[in-house]
Amino acid sequence: MKELSTKEVQELLKNDEPNIIDVREDDEVAAGMIPDAKHIPLGSIESRMDELDKSKEYIMVCRSGGRSGRAAQILENQGFKVINMTGGMMAWEGEVK
């Protein structure tokens, strides 16, 4: 599984519009998430895969990097291109909404 640090994702956001999926729970996301990230809680990943496009690459985000890693494995096993953001939102120093 590919991984990027929070700093690498912040750099990507300066020049690009990456597809970011936040797999945290509703109450965690309410405290703030990366702008333009799509919220799909980890428990809903399998049932909501049809909302994703296998031709695109997705950066998975959670609180610390564990749940996003699990979500990335699930999607990768289904043929999706995914990257896990290591450190999660605990290490995020960029903008939140």
C-alpha positions as CSV (number, residue, x, y, z in Angstrom):
1,M,0.0,0.0,0.0
2,K,1.3,3.4,-0.9
3,E,1.6,6.0,1.9
4,L,2.0,9.8,2.1
5,S,2.8,11.9,5.1
6,T,0.5,14.8,6.1
7,K,3.1,17.2,4.8
8,E,3.2,15.4,1.4
9,V,-0.6,15.6,1.2
10,Q,-0.5,19.3,2.1
11,E,2.0,19.9,-0.8
12,L,-0.4,18.0,-3.2
13,L,-3.2,20.3,-2.2
14,K,-1.2,23.4,-3.2
15,N,-0.9,22.2,-6.8
16,D,-3.7,19.7,-7.3
17,E,-7.1,18.6,-6.1
18,P,-6.5,15.1,-4.8
19,N,-9.5,12.8,-4.0
20,I,-9.5,12.6,-0.2
21,I,-11.7,10.2,1.7
22,D,-12.1,10.8,5.5
23,V,-13.1,7.5,7.1
24,R,-13.6,8.9,10.7
25,E,-16.9,8.8,12.5
26,D,-19.5,11.6,12.3
27,D,-18.5,13.2,15.6
28,E,-14.8,13.2,14.7
29,V,-15.5,14.9,11.3
30,A,-17.7,17.5,13.0
31,A,-14.6,18.8,14.7
32,G,-13.0,19.5,11.3
33,M,-11.9,17.8,8.2
34,I,-9.6,18.6,5.2
35,P,-11.6,20.9,2.8
36,D,-13.2,19.0,-0.1
37,A,-12.6,15.6,1.5
38,K,-15.4,13.1,1.1
39,H,-16.7,11.6,4.3
40,I,-17.3,7.9,4.2
41,P,-17.0,6.3,7.7
42,L,-14.9,3.1,7.7
43,G,-18.0,0.9,8.5
44,S,-19.7,2.2,5.3
45,I,-16.7,1.8,2.9
46,E,-17.9,-1.6,1.5
47,S,-21.5,-0.5,1.0
48,R,-20.5,2.8,-0.6
49,M,-17.8,1.7,-3.0
50,D,-20.1,2.4,-5.9
51,E,-19.6,6.1,-5.2
52,L,-15.9,5.8,-6.1
53,D,-14.2,5.6,-9.5
54,K,-11.6,3.0,-10.1
55,S,-9.8,5.2,-12.6
56,K,-9.0,7.8,-9.8
57,E,-6.6,7.6,-7.0
58,Y,-7.9,8.2,-3.4
59,I,-6.0,9.4,-0.3
60,M,-7.5,7.8,2.8
61,V,-7.6,9.8,6.1
62,C,-8.5,9.0,9.7
63,R,-7.5,10.2,13.1
64,S,-4.1,8.5,13.3
65,G,-3.6,6.4,10.2
66,G,-4.9,3.0,11.4
67,R,-8.5,3.0,10.2
68,S,-7.5,4.7,6.9
69,G,-5.0,1.9,6.4
70,R,-7.8,-0.7,6.8
71,A,-10.1,1.2,4.5
72,A,-7.2,1.4,1.9
73,Q,-6.7,-2.3,2.1
74,I,-10.4,-3.0,1.6
75,L,-10.5,-0.7,-1.5
76,E,-7.2,-2.0,-2.8
77,N,-8.5,-5.5,-2.7
78,Q,-11.4,-4.4,-4.9
79,G,-9.1,-2.9,-7.5
80,F,-9.0,0.8,-6.4
81,K,-5.9,2.9,-6.4
82,V,-5.4,4.2,-2.8
83,I,-2.8,5.9,-0.6
84,N,-2.9,6.0,3.2
85,M,-2.1,9.3,4.8
86,T,0.2,8.4,7.7
87,G,-0.3,10.2,11.0
88,G,-3.9,11.1,10.2
89,M,-5.6,14.2,11.4
90,M,-3.6,14.1,14.6
91,A,-0.5,15.1,12.5
92,W,-2.4,17.4,10.1
93,E,-1.2,21.0,10.2
94,G,-3.1,22.2,7.1
95,E,-6.5,23.9,6.7
96,V,-9.6,22.3,8.1
97,K,-13.3,23.1,7.6
